[in-house]
Structure formats: structure tokens, C-alpha cells
């Protein structure tokens, strides 16, 4: 099982526990935070890594 498959499986399990809407909101907040940190520190993330 690849790391990506493990993450997808964990996300599905988490969605069942918390509810899909709540999880989507948390992911959006995290992505906004990550974008802010990226700008703050000038971090470059590569797509598909």
C-alpha cells in the first residue's frame, strides 16, 4: 500500500467519524494556513510529490 493510499483510507475513516462537511472545512482551513506559511517563509512545494 502506498503512502497516498494510506492517506486516502485515513481520510475516509476520519470523514465517517466527523462528517464530510466538517472535514472539508478543516481541510480548507489547513490549506489556507499552509499557503500563508508558504508565502511567509518562501517555501516552494512541488506538485505531485
C-alpha positions in Angstrom: 0.0 0.0 0.0 1.4 3.4 -1.0 1.6 6.4 1.3 -1.1 8.1 -0.8 -3.5 5.1 -0.4 -2.9 5.1 3.4 -3.8 8.8 3.5 -6.9 8.3 1.4 -8.1 5.5 3.6 -7.4 7.5 6.8 -9.3 10.5 5.3 -12.4 8.3 4.6 -12.3 6.9 8.2 -12.0 10.4 9.6 -14.9 11.6 7.4 -17.1 8.8 8.8 -16.2 9.9 12.4 -16.6 13.7 12.0 -18.8 14.1 9.0 -17.8 15.1 5.5 -18.7 18.8 5.8 -16.7 19.2 9.0 -13.7 17.5 7.4 -13.9 19.7 4.3 -13.9 22.8 6.5 -10.9 21.6 8.4 -9.0 20.9 5.2 -9.8 24.3 3.8 -8.5 26.0 7.0 -5.4 23.9 6.8 -4.8 24.7 3.1 -5.2 28.4 3.9 -2.7 28.1 6.8 -0.2 26.2 4.6 -0.5 28.9 1.8 0.1 31.6 4.4 3.2 29.8 5.8 4.5 29.2 2.3 4.3 32.9 1.5 5.8 33.8 4.9 8.8 31.6 4.6 9.1 31.4 0.8 8.7 27.7 0.8 8.3 26.0 -2.6 6.1 22.9 -2.7 6.4 20.7 -5.7 3.2 19.4 -7.3 2.7 15.6 -7.2 5.4 14.9 -4.6 
